[in-house]
Amino acid sequence: MHIVQNAIQKYFYAVLMMLLAGGFAILLAELLITQHTDGIQLVAVVAASVGLLLVLAAFFVSGRSATTVAVLLLLLSVTGLLGTVQHLTSGDGDGERAIIQRFETGGYQPIAFALDDDGDKATPPPLAPLSLAGLSLMGSVIVIGAPRKKAAVLES
């Protein structure tokens, strides 16, 4: 266990960035699997792809470039917040009622197959876009807070 702990401490930045890259990749896969690609939904696919690319770029940048990546990740988090608003106001237009109903019934179905009691397409999961916002914010904080030299991740 001590060996694993030392390895994680030595490569802490790289481990965190790999976890973030995995998070963006899983989010992107979920969006594609659930066919979240119709019209405005494509914004989420593009945002998850951009997030993945920014996190991967963070491995190779330093100085002002790292700051730029951090700011872009911070701006990307706004996409998740806007997506949350869009999810809350889509469907029957009563986002609050949809949230309460989902909590009362206990859980979600994949959005591509979610139907309400009348057999119509149900509102999308209202808080799902916050995963994009959270991953982006974490990435921004990690990139800003990491003490790094040029290509420190690759030289370690």
C-alpha positions in Angstrom: 0.0 0.0 0.0 2.9 2.3 0.7 4.2 1.9 -2.8 0.8 2.9 -4.2 0.6 5.9 -1.9 4.0 7.1 -2.9 3.2 6.7 -6.6 -0.1 8.7 -6.2 1.7 11.4 -4.3 4.5 11.6 -6.9 2.0 11.8 -9.9 -0.9 13.5 -8.1 -1.5 16.0 -10.8 -1.5 13.4 -13.5 -3.8 11.1 -11.5 -6.3 13.9 -11.0 -6.2 14.9 -14.6 -6.6 11.3 -15.8 -9.6 10.9 -13.6 -11.1 14.1 -15.0 -10.4 12.9 -18.6 -12.2 9.7 -17.7 -15.1 11.7 -16.3 -15.4 13.7 -19.5 -15.0 10.6 -21.6 -17.8 8.7 -19.7 -20.1 11.8 -19.9 -19.5 11.9 -23.7 -20.1 8.2 -24.1 -23.4 8.5 -22.1 -24.6 11.4 -24.2 -23.9 9.4 -27.4 -25.4 6.1 -26.1 -28.6 7.9 -25.1 -28.7 9.7 -28.4 -28.5 13.1 -26.9 -27.6 14.6 -30.3 -30.8 16.3 -31.4 -30.7 20.1 -32.0 -29.7 22.0 -28.8 -28.7 18.7 -27.2 -25.6 18.7 -29.4 -24.2 21.5 -27.3 -23.6 18.9 -24.5 -21.8 16.6 -26.8 -19.5 19.4 -28.0 -19.0 20.7 -24.5 -18.0 17.2 -23.2 -15.6 16.8 -26.1 -14.1 20.2 -25.6 -13.7 19.4 -21.8 -11.9 16.2 -22.7 -9.6 18.0 -25.1 -8.8 20.7 -22.6 -8.0 18.3 -19.8 -5.7 16.4 -22.2 -4.1 19.7 -23.3 -3.4 20.5 -19.6 -0.8 17.7 -19.6 1.3 19.6 -22.1 1.0 23.3 -21.1 2.5 25.5 -18.5 2.5 29.2 -17.5 0.1 31.4 -19.4 -1.1 28.4 -21.5 -2.1 26.6 -18.3 -4.0 29.7 -17.1 -5.7 29.8 -20.5 -6.8 26.2 -20.2 -8.1 26.8 -16.6 -10.1 29.8 -17.8 -11.5 27.9 -20.7 -12.6 25.1 -18.3 -14.2 27.7 -16.1 -16.1 29.1 -19.0 -17.1 25.6 -20.1 -18.7 25.1 -16.7 -21.3 27.7 -17.7 -22.5 25.3 -20.4 -23.5 22.8 -17.6 -25.3 25.5 -15.7 -27.2 26.6 -18.8 -28.0 23.0 -19.6 -29.5 22.6 -16.1 -31.7 25.6 -16.7 -32.7 24.1 -20.1 -33.5 20.7 -18.6 -35.5 22.3 -15.8 -37.7 24.2 -18.3 -38.1 21.6 -21.0 -40.9 19.1 -21.4 -44.1 20.2 -19.9 -42.7 23.5 -18.8 -43.1 22.7 -15.1 -39.5 21.8 -14.1 -40.2 22.0 -10.3 -43.1 19.5 -10.6 -40.9 17.2 -12.8 -38.2 17.2 -10.1 -40.6 16.4 -7.3 -42.2 13.7 -9.4 -38.8 12.1 -10.2 -37.8 12.1 -6.5 -41.1 10.6 -5.4 -41.0 7.8 -8.0 -37.4 7.1 -7.2 -35.0 7.3 -10.1 -34.5 7.9 -13.7 -34.8 6.0 -16.9 -32.2 6.7 -19.7 -33.4 9.9 -21.4 -33.8 8.2 -24.8 -36.4 5.9 -23.3 -37.9 8.0 -20.5 -41.7 8.3 -20.8 -44.2 10.0 -18.4 -47.4 8.4 -17.2 -49.2 9.4 -20.4 -46.6 7.7 -22.7 -45.2 11.0 -23.8 -41.5 11.8 -23.6 -40.7 12.9 -20.1 -38.6 15.8 -19.1 -34.8 15.2 -19.1 -33.0 14.6 -15.8 -32.9 18.1 -14.4 -29.5 17.9 -12.7 -27.6 15.8 -15.2 -25.8 18.8 -16.8 -24.3 19.7 -13.5 -21.8 16.8 -14.1 -20.4 18.8 -16.9 -20.2 21.9 -14.7 -18.6 20.0 -11.9 -16.0 18.3 -14.0 -15.1 21.6 -15.6 -14.8 23.5 -12.3 -12.7 20.7 -10.8 -10.4 20.8 -13.9 -10.0 24.6 -13.6 -9.1 24.4 -9.9 -6.6 21.6 -10.4 -4.9 23.3 -13.3 -4.7 26.7 -11.5 -3.6 25.1 -8.2 -1.0 22.7 -9.5 2.6 23.7 -8.9 4.1 22.7 -12.2 7.1 23.3 -14.4 7.0 23.0 -18.2 5.7 19.5 -19.1 6.2 18.5 -15.4 3.8 15.6 -15.9 5.8 14.1 -18.7 9.2 14.6 -17.0 8.3 12.9 -13.7 
